[in-house]
């Protein structure tokens, strides 16, 4: 239990550190944009202003957009009584407000949680998961998602996605600005060479920034899956429940969630895409499911 509370505290500290790192990147992108238009300060103010507007909108309505994109439908206790009973019981055990329940009509076995805080959270499961898991296995999955809510992972990961999105947006704007403005620049050779060097630096920075942001997002996501598994085992007091659920998920012949995309993939309990190999493994949103099962079985 102490591990859980320590992680909540660490998550909040890491959130501020992460915000600082992203703000530095965004400010540098803004400075580059400002250079193009003749005012570094104006560029920085522009980039931070756009970022604040984007993040504010996403913070308060991002979870609704995610649910809508995933094709999730809010359900009633009458429709899925066993799901509601599990959410009720586990929310009491975890000391959390009861999350809303959503279902995706999809044969794939998967689930995810979202929301900006425990008071505005929801848990979504696929119909395939409800049909193929027994009560103990489903309890393990719901407890895993409940742990993400309790640990503030849902807020943290939503924040990372928003900041990574801002960096991609500003990087694209900066590249376009450089290419369009380059034609009308002073033909002075020294200024031309300096401008050429800045274009090269800007291109490299614009290409690398979204990739760095994406790798940070993915590495953070992987670490949180292990912790949510451990916390779920503590919450249910039955590690085999989640372990057996993950075994069924791993054997799912069609793990593809039809409406999942790269922006929401990290939210799911298991990658919602078909398995890939090679360099694409670097960009996986989840640790190997076999390793997760092994850790649960050793508890």
N, C-alpha and C positions, 0 to 999 in steps of 0.2 A: 504493500500500500504506500509505503514511504517513497518507493521508486516512482510511483505514479505522480505523487505530488511534486517530487523533485523535477520530474520531466515537464510538468506544467510550468513550473518556475523557469526552467531552462528554455522552454519554448518561447516564453514571453521575452526573455533576454535575447535569444537568437533572432526573434522577430525584429527587434530594434537594430541589432547588428546588420541583419539582412537589409532592412530599410536603408541604413546608412550606406552600405555597399552599392545598392541600386541607385540611390540618390547621387552618389559620386559619379557613377557611369552616366546617368541621365544629365547631370550638370555638364560633364565633358562633351556629351553629344550636343547639348545646347550651346556650349561655347563654340563648337565647330560650326554649327548652324549660324551663330552670331557673327563669326568671322566672314562668312559668305556675304552677309548683308550689312557688314560694316560696324557691328556693335556686339561685343562679347556679352555685355550685361543683358542686352535685349534678347539675345539667343538663350541665355540661361533662364531668364524670367519666362520666356515663351515655353521652353521645354518643361520647366517645373509647373507652370500653370496648366499646360495640357495634361501633365501627369496627375495633378491633383483632381482635375475634373474627371478624368477617366477612372481613377481609383475610387473617388467618391461615389460615382454612379455604380461602378461594379461592386463596391462594398455593400451597398444597400439593396441591390437588385441582382447581383451576380448569381446567387443560389437559384433564383427563379429562372434565370436564363439557362443555367446548367440543367435544371429539371426539364425545362421545355425542350432544350436541344436533345436530351436523352430520351424524350418521348415518355417521361414518367407521368403517371396519373395518380393523384391523391385518392386513397381508398378509405372505406369506412370499416368499422369493427364488424358490421354485419357481413361484409363481403369476405374479409379475411380474419376471422376471430382468433385463430392460433397465432398469427403474426402480431396482432394487437396485444394478446396476453403476454407474449415474450417481450415485446417492447415495454409494456407496463411494468412487468416484474424486474427487468434489467435496469430500467431507468430509476426505479426505487432503490435497487441494490447499489447503483452507481451514484446515487444522490443527485440526479439530474432531472430537470423538467422533462416531461415526456415529449420525445421528438415526433413530428408528423410522420405518417407512413405513406410511402409511394410504391407503386408497382409498375414495372416495365413489361409489356407483353413481348416476351422473347424467350426462346428455348434455351439460350445460353445460361450457364450457372454463374451468376455474378450479383454483386451488391455494392452500394456505396453510400456514404454519408456526406452531407453538405450543410452549409449555413455559416453565418458570421460569428455565432456564439451559441452556447447551449440553449439559450432562450429562443433562438431562431433556427433550430436545426431540424433536419429530416433524415430518415433512413429509407433508402430505396432498394428493393430487391426485384429480381426478374421472376417471371412466372415459372421459368424452368427450375430455378432454385427452390421455389416453394413446392414444386411437384416431386423433386428427386431427393431432397434431404429429409431425414427424419427429424424429430423434435430436438434432440440433443445437438445434432449437426447444425440445424438452423439457429439454435440458441447460441452456438459458438460464433456463427457468422454475425448475428445481430450484436453480440457482445463485442466483437472486433470493431464494428462500426460505432458502437456506443463509446468505445475507448478512444476512437479518433475524435469524437465530440468532446469527451471529458478532458482530453489532453490539449484541446484547442488546435488540433492538427487541421481541422476543416478551415479555420480562419487563417492559419499560417500558410497552408497550401494555396488557398484562394488569393492571399496576398502575393505570394511568389508568382502565381500565374498572371496576376494583374500587372505586376512590375515588369515581368518578362515581356508581356504584351506591349507595354509602353516603350521599352527599349527597342523592340522590333519595329514599332511604328515610327519612332524618331530616327532610327538608323536608316530606314527606307526613305524618309523625308530628306535626311541629310545627303544621302547619295544622289537623289534626284536633283536637289538644289545645287550640288557641286557640278554635276554634269551640265545642267541648264545654264548656270551662271558662268561657267568656264569660258564660254564662247565670247562673252563681252568683256573679258578682263584686259587690263592694261597690257600692251604688247612689250613693255620694257622687259629685257631679257632676264635681269635679276629677279624682278617681281614675278615674271613668268615661271622661272625655275622654282622660286619659293612656293608659288601657288601649286606647281606640279607636285612638289614634295608633300604639301599639305593634302592634296587630293589623294595621293597614295596612302598616307597615314590614315586619312578619313575612311578610305575604302576598306583597309585592313581592320580598323576599329569597328566600322559598321558591320562587317561580316562576322567578326569574332564576338562582339557584344551579345547578340542573340544566342549564339552557340554557348557562350559562357553562362548566360542566364538559364538556358535550357538544361545544361549539365548540373548547375546548382539545384534547380527544381527537381531533377530526377534523383540526384544523390540524396536529397532531403527526404524525398518520397520513399525511397527504399528503406532508409533507416527507420522511418516511422511505421512501416509495415511490421517489422520485427517487434517493435515495442507494443503495437496494438495487439499483436498475437499474444504476447506475454500477459498483457493486461486483461485480455479476454479470458485467458485461462484462469487468472486470479478471480475475475468477476463470476465466472460460471463454476469455479472449483472443479472443472472437469476438462483438462487439456485434450483428451481423446476426441471430444465433440468437435472442436474446430479442426483438429488434425484429420479426422475422417472426412469432414466437409471439404477440406483442401484436397484430399485424395480424389474425391469425386469430381471436384472442379478441374484437377489436373488431367483426369481421364475424359473430360468432356470432348466428344468428337467434333463439336462445332462451337468453340469458345467465343466466336465473333458476336459481339453485341452490335446489332445492325446500326444503331444511331450513335454509337460511341465515336469519338474523334480524338486527335492528339491532345487537344486542350483539356479534355476531361478524363483521359485514360488513367492518370495517376490516382484518381479518386476511387476507382473500383478496387475490390478486394483482390482481384487477380487481373492481369492484363486482358483487356477485352478484345484483343486482336489475335490473329493466328500466330503461331510461333515462327520466329525468324532466327537466322544464324549469322555468324560472321560479325562484321563491324557494327551491324544494327543492334547487337547486344549492348553496346555502350549506351544506347538511348532507350533501354528498357526502363519502364516506370516501376517495376517491382523486382525484388530479389528472387532468386530461383525458388519455385514453390516447394521443391524437394528439400531445400535447406530449411524452409519454414516448418515443414512437417517434422523434420528431424529434431529441430529445437523443441517443438511441442511434445514430441514423444519422449524426450529426455527429461521433461519436468516431473 
